[in-house]
Amino acid sequence: MPSKPYLLNKRPQNGGEHEVHSLYECEHLPNIEFRIPLGSFQNCIEAVSAAKQKFPGHVIDGCKFCSPQCHTR
Ligand SMILES: [Zn+2]
């Protein structure tokens, strides 16, 4: 399976969480100035894991539109 580029929304949701999005699969991406590139991954599970390591102070969640299997909040 090819890997896909993911990004983190710099701006938190109302609940304080930062959402991970799949760049080419999401129709609800944050504005470009709020996108933090995370690199390419096989799936959102890997992308969320990487985001948590990179930003340990953030609450990280998957976008419910492009990464529903990682959306927990
Ligand atoms: Zn998304």
PDB file of the backbone (N, CA, C, O) and the ligand in Angstrom, with CONECT records:
HET     ZN  A 101       1
ATOM      1  N   MET A   1       0.844  -1.193   0.000  1.00  0.00           N
ATOM      2  CA  MET A   1       0.000   0.000   0.000  1.00  0.00           C
ATOM      3  C   MET A   1       0.879   1.242   0.000  1.00  0.00           C
ATOM      4  O   MET A   1       1.810   1.337   0.800  1.00  0.00           O
ATOM      5  N   PRO A   2       0.599   2.193  -0.882  1.00  0.00           N
ATOM      6  CA  PRO A   2       1.394   3.429  -0.889  1.00  0.00           C
ATOM      7  C   PRO A   2       1.094   4.274   0.338  1.00  0.00           C
ATOM      8  O   PRO A   2      -0.017   4.246   0.869  1.00  0.00           O
ATOM      9  N   SER A   3       2.082   5.018   0.779  1.00  0.00           N
ATOM     10  CA  SER A   3       1.839   5.896   1.918  1.00  0.00           C
ATOM     11  C   SER A   3       1.218   7.205   1.432  1.00  0.00           C
ATOM     12  O   SER A   3       1.336   7.581   0.265  1.00  0.00           O
ATOM     13  N   LYS A   4       0.561   7.874   2.357  1.00  0.00           N
ATOM     14  CA  LYS A   4      -0.171   9.096   2.029  1.00  0.00           C
ATOM     15  C   LYS A   4       0.280  10.225   2.959  1.00  0.00           C
ATOM     16  O   LYS A   4       0.564   9.992   4.134  1.00  0.00           O
ATOM     17  N   PRO A   5       0.344  11.444   2.426  1.00  0.00           N
ATOM     18  CA  PRO A   5       0.761  12.559   3.285  1.00  0.00           C
ATOM     19  C   PRO A   5      -0.338  12.988   4.255  1.00  0.00           C
ATOM     20  O   PRO A   5      -1.509  13.098   3.893  1.00  0.00           O
ATOM     21  N   TYR A   6       0.066  13.219   5.465  1.00  0.00           N
ATOM     22  CA  TYR A   6      -0.856  13.669   6.512  1.00  0.00           C
ATOM     23  C   TYR A   6      -0.386  15.001   7.081  1.00  0.00           C
ATOM     24  O   TYR A   6       0.782  15.369   6.953  1.00  0.00           O
ATOM     25  N   LEU A   7      -1.300  15.709   7.701  1.00  0.00           N
ATOM     26  CA  LEU A   7      -0.965  16.990   8.313  1.00  0.00           C
ATOM     27  C   LEU A   7      -1.734  17.142   9.623  1.00  0.00           C
ATOM     28  O   LEU A   7      -2.738  16.474   9.868  1.00  0.00           O
ATOM     29  N   LEU A   8      -1.224  18.044  10.449  1.00  0.00           N
ATOM     30  CA  LEU A   8      -1.876  18.350  11.718  1.00  0.00           C
ATOM     31  C   LEU A   8      -2.426  19.767  11.666  1.00  0.00           C
ATOM     32  O   LEU A   8      -1.767  20.681  11.169  1.00  0.00           O
ATOM     33  N   ASN A   9      -3.624  19.941  12.177  1.00  0.00           N
ATOM     34  CA  ASN A   9      -4.213  21.281  12.262  1.00  0.00           C
ATOM     35  C   ASN A   9      -3.599  22.013  13.453  1.00  0.00           C
ATOM     36  O   ASN A   9      -3.753  21.604  14.604  1.00  0.00           O
ATOM     37  N   LYS A  10      -2.900  23.105  13.147  1.00  0.00           N
ATOM     38  CA  LYS A  10      -2.260  23.906  14.188  1.00  0.00           C
ATOM     39  C   LYS A  10      -3.292  24.516  15.135  1.00  0.00           C
ATOM     40  O   LYS A  10      -3.010  24.758  16.308  1.00  0.00           O
ATOM     41  N   ARG A  11      -4.468  24.757  14.615  1.00  0.00           N
ATOM     42  CA  ARG A  11      -5.532  25.380  15.408  1.00  0.00           C
ATOM     43  C   ARG A  11      -6.397  24.289  16.035  1.00  0.00           C
ATOM     44  O   ARG A  11      -6.934  23.445  15.318  1.00  0.00           O
ATOM     45  N   PRO A  12      -6.540  24.292  17.360  1.00  0.00           N
ATOM     46  CA  PRO A  12      -7.321  23.227  17.997  1.00  0.00           C
ATOM     47  C   PRO A  12      -8.814  23.357  17.735  1.00  0.00           C
ATOM     48  O   PRO A  12      -9.318  24.434  17.420  1.00  0.00           O
ATOM     49  N   GLN A  13      -9.507  22.231  17.872  1.00  0.00           N
ATOM     50  CA  GLN A  13     -10.970  22.203  17.815  1.00  0.00           C
ATOM     51  C   GLN A  13     -11.506  22.811  19.105  1.00  0.00           C
ATOM     52  O   GLN A  13     -10.739  23.148  20.007  1.00  0.00           O
ATOM     53  N   ASN A  14     -12.822  22.947  19.187  1.00  0.00           N
ATOM     54  CA  ASN A  14     -13.426  23.546  20.379  1.00  0.00           C
ATOM     55  C   ASN A  14     -13.099  22.775  21.651  1.00  0.00           C
ATOM     56  O   ASN A  14     -13.025  23.350  22.737  1.00  0.00           O
ATOM     57  N   GLY A  15     -12.903  21.454  21.504  1.00  0.00           N
ATOM     58  CA  GLY A  15     -12.582  20.629  22.662  1.00  0.00           C
ATOM     59  C   GLY A  15     -11.103  20.641  23.028  1.00  0.00           C
ATOM     60  O   GLY A  15     -10.697  19.982  23.985  1.00  0.00           O
ATOM     61  N   GLY A  16     -10.294  21.384  22.277  1.00  0.00           N
ATOM     62  CA  GLY A  16      -8.878  21.489  22.581  1.00  0.00           C
ATOM     63  C   GLY A  16      -7.991  20.527  21.815  1.00  0.00           C
ATOM     64  O   GLY A  16      -6.765  20.623  21.878  1.00  0.00           O
ATOM     65  N   GLU A  17      -8.609  19.591  21.085  1.00  0.00           N
ATOM     66  CA  GLU A  17      -7.801  18.620  20.346  1.00  0.00           C
ATOM     67  C   GLU A  17      -7.357  19.158  18.981  1.00  0.00           C
ATOM     68  O   GLU A  17      -8.035  19.971  18.352  1.00  0.00           O
ATOM     69  N   HIS A  18      -6.192  18.669  18.555  1.00  0.00           N
ATOM     70  CA  HIS A  18      -5.685  19.006  17.226  1.00  0.00           C
ATOM     71  C   HIS A  18      -5.948  17.816  16.310  1.00  0.00           C
ATOM     72  O   HIS A  18      -5.645  16.676  16.661  1.00  0.00           O
ATOM     73  N   GLU A  19      -6.506  18.083  15.147  1.00  0.00           N
ATOM     74  CA  GLU A  19      -6.904  16.981  14.277  1.00  0.00           C
ATOM     75  C   GLU A  19      -5.879  16.688  13.190  1.00  0.00           C
ATOM     76  O   GLU A  19      -5.264  17.586  12.615  1.00  0.00           O
ATOM     77  N   VAL A  20      -5.721  15.386  12.931  1.00  0.00           N
ATOM     78  CA  VAL A  20      -4.870  14.894  11.847  1.00  0.00           C
ATOM     79  C   VAL A  20      -5.741  14.684  10.608  1.00  0.00           C
ATOM     80  O   VAL A  20      -6.828  14.112  10.690  1.00  0.00           O
ATOM     81  N   HIS A  21      -5.247  15.158   9.456  1.00  0.00           N
ATOM     82  CA  HIS A  21      -5.966  15.011   8.191  1.00  0.00           C
ATOM     83  C   HIS A  21      -5.091  14.345   7.140  1.00  0.00           C
ATOM     84  O   HIS A  21      -3.867  14.470   7.153  1.00  0.00           O
ATOM     85  N   SER A  22      -5.745  13.639   6.235  1.00  0.00           N
ATOM     86  CA  SER A  22      -5.074  13.071   5.067  1.00  0.00           C
ATOM     87  C   SER A  22      -5.187  14.085   3.931  1.00  0.00           C
ATOM     88  O   SER A  22      -6.284  14.387   3.462  1.00  0.00           O
ATOM     89  N   LEU A  23      -4.041  14.606   3.495  1.00  0.00           N
ATOM     90  CA  LEU A  23      -4.023  15.746   2.565  1.00  0.00           C
ATOM     91  C   LEU A  23      -4.848  15.505   1.300  1.00  0.00           C
ATOM     92  O   LEU A  23      -5.598  16.384   0.875  1.00  0.00           O
ATOM     93  N   TYR A  24      -4.715  14.327   0.698  1.00  0.00           N
ATOM     94  CA  TYR A  24      -5.381  14.083  -0.592  1.00  0.00           C
ATOM     95  C   TYR A  24      -6.745  13.443  -0.446  1.00  0.00           C
ATOM     96  O   TYR A  24      -7.424  13.215  -1.447  1.00  0.00           O
ATOM     97  N   GLU A  25      -7.162  13.148   0.766  1.00  0.00           N
ATOM     98  CA  GLU A  25      -8.432  12.457   0.940  1.00  0.00           C
ATOM     99  C   GLU A  25      -9.478  13.295   1.678  1.00  0.00           C
ATOM    100  O   GLU A  25     -10.620  12.861   1.823  1.00  0.00           O
ATOM    101  N   CYS A  26      -9.110  14.471   2.138  1.00  0.00           N
ATOM    102  CA  CYS A  26     -10.012  15.236   2.992  1.00  0.00           C
ATOM    103  C   CYS A  26     -10.634  16.415   2.272  1.00  0.00           C
ATOM    104  O   CYS A  26      -9.955  17.168   1.573  1.00  0.00           O
ATOM    105  N   GLU A  27     -11.936  16.563   2.453  1.00  0.00           N
ATOM    106  CA  GLU A  27     -12.638  17.720   1.902  1.00  0.00           C
ATOM    107  C   GLU A  27     -12.850  18.792   2.969  1.00  0.00           C
ATOM    108  O   GLU A  27     -13.521  19.796   2.733  1.00  0.00           O
ATOM    109  N   HIS A  28     -12.270  18.562   4.136  1.00  0.00           N
ATOM    110  CA  HIS A  28     -12.440  19.510   5.247  1.00  0.00           C
ATOM    111  C   HIS A  28     -11.084  19.869   5.843  1.00  0.00           C
ATOM    112  O   HIS A  28     -10.913  19.875   7.062  1.00  0.00           O
ATOM    113  N   LEU A  29     -10.124  20.169   4.974  1.00  0.00           N
ATOM    114  CA  LEU A  29      -8.790  20.521   5.446  1.00  0.00           C
ATOM    115  C   LEU A  29      -8.805  21.895   6.101  1.00  0.00           C
ATOM    116  O   LEU A  29      -9.604  22.753   5.728  1.00  0.00           O
ATOM    117  N   PRO A  30      -7.922  22.108   7.078  1.00  0.00           N
ATOM    118  CA  PRO A  30      -7.790  23.463   7.633  1.00  0.00           C
ATOM    119  C   PRO A  30      -7.168  24.395   6.588  1.00  0.00           C
ATOM    120  O   PRO A  30      -6.548  23.940   5.627  1.00  0.00           O
ATOM    121  N   ASN A  31      -7.339  25.679   6.786  1.00  0.00           N
ATOM    122  CA  ASN A  31      -6.690  26.648   5.907  1.00  0.00           C
ATOM    123  C   ASN A  31      -5.189  26.402   5.893  1.00  0.00           C
ATOM    124  O   ASN A  31      -4.619  25.902   6.862  1.00  0.00           O
ATOM    125  N   ILE A  32      -4.567  26.758   4.793  1.00  0.00           N
ATOM    126  CA  ILE A  32      -3.179  26.369   4.562  1.00  0.00           C
ATOM    127  C   ILE A  32      -2.244  26.873   5.660  1.00  0.00           C
ATOM    128  O   ILE A  32      -1.251  26.215   5.972  1.00  0.00           O
ATOM    129  N   GLU A  33      -2.548  28.027   6.247  1.00  0.00           N
ATOM    130  CA  GLU A  33      -1.644  28.559   7.274  1.00  0.00           C
ATOM    131  C   GLU A  33      -1.692  27.761   8.578  1.00  0.00           C
ATOM    132  O   GLU A  33      -0.850  27.940   9.458  1.00  0.00           O
ATOM    133  N   PHE A  34      -2.686  26.879   8.692  1.00  0.00           N
ATOM    134  CA  PHE A  34      -2.809  26.075   9.915  1.00  0.00           C
ATOM    135  C   PHE A  34      -2.341  24.632   9.722  1.00  0.00           C
ATOM    136  O   PHE A  34      -2.483  23.808  10.625  1.00  0.00           O
ATOM    137  N   ARG A  35      -1.785  24.326   8.548  1.00  0.00           N
ATOM    138  CA  ARG A  35      -1.377  22.947   8.259  1.00  0.00           C
ATOM    139  C   ARG A  35       0.075  22.708   8.649  1.00  0.00           C
ATOM    140  O   ARG A  35       0.977  23.407   8.187  1.00  0.00           O
ATOM    141  N   ILE A  36       0.291  21.716   9.503  1.00  0.00           N
ATOM    142  CA  ILE A  36       1.637  21.299   9.870  1.00  0.00           C
ATOM    143  C   ILE A  36       1.888  19.936   9.228  1.00  0.00           C
ATOM    144  O   ILE A  36       1.244  18.957   9.604  1.00  0.00           O
ATOM    145  N   PRO A  37       2.815  19.853   8.262  1.00  0.00           N
ATOM    146  CA  PRO A  37       3.051  18.564   7.602  1.00  0.00           C
ATOM    147  C   PRO A  37       3.612  17.542   8.593  1.00  0.00           C
ATOM    148  O   PRO A  37       4.484  17.861   9.401  1.00  0.00           O
ATOM    149  N   LEU A  38       3.106  16.330   8.520  1.00  0.00           N
ATOM    150  CA  LEU A  38       3.568  15.260   9.416  1.00  0.00           C
ATOM    151  C   LEU A  38       4.420  14.232   8.694  1.00  0.00           C
ATOM    152  O   LEU A  38       5.104  13.438   9.341  1.00  0.00           O
ATOM    153  N   GLY A  39       4.395  14.230   7.359  1.00  0.00           N
ATOM    154  CA  GLY A  39       5.063  13.197   6.585  1.00  0.00           C
ATOM    155  C   GLY A  39       4.039  12.231   6.026  1.00  0.00           C
ATOM    156  O   GLY A  39       2.832  12.448   6.138  1.00  0.00           O
ATOM    157  N   SER A  40       4.539  11.150   5.418  1.00  0.00           N
ATOM    158  CA  SER A  40       3.655  10.191   4.767  1.00  0.00           C
ATOM    159  C   SER A  40       3.573   8.895   5.562  1.00  0.00           C
ATOM    160  O   SER A  40       4.567   8.400   6.094  1.00  0.00           O
ATOM    161  N   PHE A  41       2.357   8.364   5.624  1.00  0.00           N
ATOM    162  CA  PHE A  41       2.096   7.166   6.426  1.00  0.00           C
ATOM    163  C   PHE A  41       1.122   6.262   5.686  1.00  0.00           C
ATOM    164  O   PHE A  41       0.441   6.688   4.752  1.00  0.00           O
ATOM    165  N   GLN A  42       1.067   4.995   6.124  1.00  0.00           N
ATOM    166  CA  GLN A  42       0.148   4.031   5.526  1.00  0.00           C
ATOM    167  C   GLN A  42      -1.302   4.345   5.887  1.00  0.00           C
ATOM    168  O   GLN A  42      -2.217   4.098   5.101  1.00  0.00           O
ATOM    169  N   ASN A  43      -1.493   4.886   7.072  1.00  0.00           N
ATOM    170  CA  ASN A  43      -2.862   5.094   7.543  1.00  0.00           C
ATOM    171  C   ASN A  43      -2.857   6.133   8.661  1.00  0.00           C
ATOM    172  O   ASN A  43      -1.802   6.585   9.106  1.00  0.00           O
ATOM    173  N   CYS A  44      -4.068   6.505   9.108  1.00  0.00           N
ATOM    174  CA  CYS A  44      -4.170   7.556  10.122  1.00  0.00           C
ATOM    175  C   CYS A  44      -3.645   7.094  11.481  1.00  0.00           C
ATOM    176  O   CYS A  44      -3.225   7.916  12.296  1.00  0.00           O
ATOM    177  N   ILE A  45      -3.665   5.793  11.728  1.00  0.00           N
ATOM    178  CA  ILE A  45      -3.157   5.306  13.015  1.00  0.00           C
ATOM    179  C   ILE A  45      -1.676   5.665  13.157  1.00  0.00           C
ATOM    180  O   ILE A  45      -1.238   6.155  14.198  1.00  0.00           O
ATOM    181  N   GLU A  46      -0.923   5.412  12.094  1.00  0.00           N
ATOM    182  CA  GLU A  46       0.495   5.775  12.113  1.00  0.00           C
ATOM    183  C   GLU A  46       0.675   7.287  12.172  1.00  0.00           C
ATOM    184  O   GLU A  46       1.563   7.782  12.866  1.00  0.00           O
ATOM    185  N   ALA A  47      -0.154   8.015  11.454  1.00  0.00           N
ATOM    186  CA  ALA A  47      -0.027   9.473  11.427  1.00  0.00           C
ATOM    187  C   ALA A  47      -0.336  10.090  12.792  1.00  0.00           C
ATOM    188  O   ALA A  47       0.362  10.999  13.240  1.00  0.00           O
ATOM    189  N   VAL A  48      -1.380   9.592  13.444  1.00  0.00           N
ATOM    190  CA  VAL A  48      -1.727  10.105  14.771  1.00  0.00           C
ATOM    191  C   VAL A  48      -0.617   9.779  15.768  1.00  0.00           C
ATOM    192  O   VAL A  48      -0.259  10.603  16.609  1.00  0.00           O
ATOM    193  N   SER A  49      -0.080   8.567  15.661  1.00  0.00           N
ATOM    194  CA  SER A  49       1.008   8.168  16.542  1.00  0.00           C
ATOM    195  C   SER A  49       2.220   9.088  16.371  1.00  0.00           C
ATOM    196  O   SER A  49       2.834   9.511  17.351  1.00  0.00           O
ATOM    197  N   ALA A  50       2.552   9.389  15.119  1.00  0.00           N
ATOM    198  CA  ALA A  50       3.689  10.272  14.848  1.00  0.00           C
ATOM    199  C   ALA A  50       3.431  11.682  15.368  1.00  0.00           C
ATOM    200  O   ALA A  50       4.331  12.326  15.905  1.00  0.00           O
ATOM    201  N   ALA A  51       2.196  12.158  15.207  1.00  0.00           N
ATOM    202  CA  ALA A  51       1.853  13.500  15.674  1.00  0.00           C
ATOM    203  C   ALA A  51       1.964  13.591  17.196  1.00  0.00           C
ATOM    204  O   ALA A  51       2.407  14.604  17.737  1.00  0.00           O
ATOM    205  N   LYS A  52       1.554  12.515  17.879  1.00  0.00           N
ATOM    206  CA  LYS A  52       1.641  12.511  19.344  1.00  0.00           C
ATOM    207  C   LYS A  52       3.096  12.541  19.804  1.00  0.00           C
ATOM    208  O   LYS A  52       3.420  13.172  20.810  1.00  0.00           O
ATOM    209  N   GLN A  53       3.962  11.864  19.073  1.00  0.00           N
ATOM    210  CA  GLN A  53       5.381  11.879  19.431  1.00  0.00           C
ATOM    211  C   GLN A  53       6.001  13.251  19.169  1.00  0.00           C
ATOM    212  O   GLN A  53       6.831  13.737  19.937  1.00  0.00           O
ATOM    213  N   LYS A  54       5.574  13.856  18.064  1.00  0.00           N
ATOM    214  CA  LYS A  54       6.151  15.143  17.676  1.00  0.00           C
ATOM    215  C   LYS A  54       5.627  16.290  18.541  1.00  0.00           C
ATOM    216  O   LYS A  54       6.342  17.258  18.803  1.00  0.00           O
ATOM    217  N   PHE A  55       4.383  16.171  18.979  1.00  0.00           N
ATOM    218  CA  PHE A  55       3.750  17.227  19.778  1.00  0.00           C
ATOM    219  C   PHE A  55       3.167  16.620  21.053  1.00  0.00           C
ATOM    220  O   PHE A  55       1.948  16.515  21.191  1.00  0.00           O
ATOM    221  N   PRO A  56       4.033  16.221  21.982  1.00  0.00           N
ATOM    222  CA  PRO A  56       3.570  15.514  23.172  1.00  0.00           C
ATOM    223  C   PRO A  56       2.635  16.347  24.057  1.00  0.00           C
ATOM    224  O   PRO A  56       1.891  15.787  24.861  1.00  0.00           O
ATOM    225  N   GLY A  57       2.665  17.668  23.919  1.00  0.00           N
ATOM    226  CA  GLY A  57       1.803  18.499  24.739  1.00  0.00           C
ATOM    227  C   GLY A  57       0.404  18.667  24.168  1.00  0.00           C
ATOM    228  O   GLY A  57      -0.467  19.248  24.815  1.00  0.00           O
ATOM    229  N   HIS A  58       0.183  18.158  22.948  1.00  0.00           N
ATOM    230  CA  HIS A  58      -1.117  18.336  22.284  1.00  0.00           C
ATOM    231  C   HIS A  58      -2.000  17.113  22.486  1.00  0.00           C
ATOM    232  O   HIS A  58      -1.512  15.987  22.585  1.00  0.00           O
ATOM    233  N   VAL A  59      -3.299  17.351  22.545  1.00  0.00           N
ATOM    234  CA  VAL A  59      -4.261  16.262  22.419  1.00  0.00           C
ATOM    235  C   VAL A  59      -4.507  16.090  20.921  1.00  0.00           C
ATOM    236  O   VAL A  59      -4.898  17.036  20.238  1.00  0.00           O
ATOM    237  N   ILE A  60      -4.275  14.883  20.418  1.00  0.00           N
ATOM    238  CA  ILE A  60      -4.346  14.626  18.975  1.00  0.00           C
ATOM    239  C   ILE A  60      -5.507  13.681  18.694  1.00  0.00           C
ATOM    240  O   ILE A  60      -5.718  12.707  19.416  1.00  0.00           O
ATOM    241  N   ASP A  61      -6.260  13.981  17.631  1.00  0.00           N
ATOM    242  CA  ASP A  61      -7.368  13.127  17.230  1.00  0.00           C
ATOM    243  C   ASP A  61      -7.417  13.087  15.704  1.00  0.00           C
ATOM    244  O   ASP A  61      -6.866  13.964  15.039  1.00  0.00           O
ATOM    245  N   GLY A  62      -8.070  12.082  15.159  1.00  0.00           N
ATOM    246  CA  GLY A  62      -8.237  11.999  13.714  1.00  0.00           C
ATOM    247  C   GLY A  62      -9.459  12.767  13.254  1.00  0.00           C
ATOM    248  O   GLY A  62     -10.460  12.848  13.966  1.00  0.00           O
ATOM    249  N   CYS A  63      -9.372  13.323  12.072  1.00  0.00           N
ATOM    250  CA  CYS A  63     -10.513  14.019  11.466  1.00  0.00           C
ATOM    251  C   CYS A  63     -11.643  13.019  11.207  1.00  0.00           C
ATOM    252  O   CYS A  63     -11.395  11.914  10.725  1.00  0.00           O
ATOM    253  N   LYS A  64     -12.866  13.399  11.524  1.00  0.00           N
ATOM    254  CA  LYS A  64     -13.961  12.433  11.369  1.00  0.00           C
ATOM    255  C   LYS A  64     -14.320  12.205   9.912  1.00  0.00           C
ATOM    256  O   LYS A  64     -14.976  11.215   9.587  1.00  0.00           O
ATOM    257  N   PHE A  65     -13.903  13.102   9.030  1.00  0.00           N
ATOM    258  CA  PHE A  65     -14.240  12.943   7.614  1.00  0.00           C
ATOM    259  C   PHE A  65     -13.234  12.067   6.870  1.00  0.00           C
ATOM    260  O   PHE A  65     -13.626  11.126   6.179  1.00  0.00           O
ATOM    261  N   CYS A  66     -11.939  12.367   7.005  1.00  0.00           N
ATOM    262  CA  CYS A  66     -10.936  11.613   6.243  1.00  0.00           C
ATOM    263  C   CYS A  66     -10.317  10.480   7.052  1.00  0.00           C
ATOM    264  O   CYS A  66      -9.734   9.564   6.472  1.00  0.00           O
ATOM    265  N   SER A  67     -10.429  10.522   8.364  1.00  0.00           N
ATOM    266  CA  SER A  67      -9.777   9.521   9.211  1.00  0.00           C
ATOM    267  C   SER A  67     -10.750   9.030  10.288  1.00  0.00           C
ATOM    268  O   SER A  67     -10.439   9.081  11.478  1.00  0.00           O
ATOM    269  N   PRO A  68     -11.927   8.554   9.867  1.00  0.00           N
ATOM    270  CA  PRO A  68     -12.960   8.199  10.857  1.00  0.00           C
ATOM    271  C   PRO A  68     -12.524   7.100  11.820  1.00  0.00           C
ATOM    272  O   PRO A  68     -12.975   7.056  12.964  1.00  0.00           O
ATOM    273  N   GLN A  69     -11.634   6.202  11.347  1.00  0.00           N
ATOM    274  CA  GLN A  69     -11.200   5.122  12.245  1.00  0.00           C
ATOM    275  C   GLN A  69     -10.272   5.646  13.327  1.00  0.00           C
ATOM    276  O   GLN A  69      -9.963   4.928  14.278  1.00  0.00           O
ATOM    277  N   CYS A  70      -9.816   6.906  13.195  1.00  0.00           N
ATOM    278  CA  CYS A  70      -8.958   7.535  14.204  1.00  0.00           C
ATOM    279  C   CYS A  70      -9.674   8.639  14.956  1.00  0.00           C
ATOM    280  O   CYS A  70      -9.073   9.332  15.777  1.00  0.00           O
ATOM    281  N   HIS A  71     -10.949   8.802  14.679  1.00  0.00           N
ATOM    282  CA  HIS A  71     -11.715   9.869  15.320  1.00  0.00           C
ATOM    283  C   HIS A  71     -12.340   9.324  16.593  1.00  0.00           C
ATOM    284  O   HIS A  71     -13.196   8.441  16.537  1.00  0.00           O
ATOM    285  N   THR A  72     -11.926   9.834  17.719  1.00  0.00           N
ATOM    286  CA  THR A  72     -12.362   9.263  18.994  1.00  0.00           C
ATOM    287  C   THR A  72     -13.095  10.254  19.877  1.00  0.00           C
ATOM    288  O   THR A  72     -13.604   9.872  20.931  1.00  0.00           O
ATOM    289  N   ARG A  73     -13.165  11.533  19.473  1.00  0.00           N
ATOM    290  CA  ARG A  73     -13.728  12.517  20.378  1.00  0.00           C
ATOM    291  C   ARG A  73     -15.031  13.098  19.834  1.00  0.00           C
ATOM    292  O   ARG A  73     -15.644  13.949  20.477  1.00  0.00           O
TER     293      ARG A  73
HETATM  294 ZN    ZN A 101      -9.795  15.490   7.380  1.00  0.00          ZN2+
END
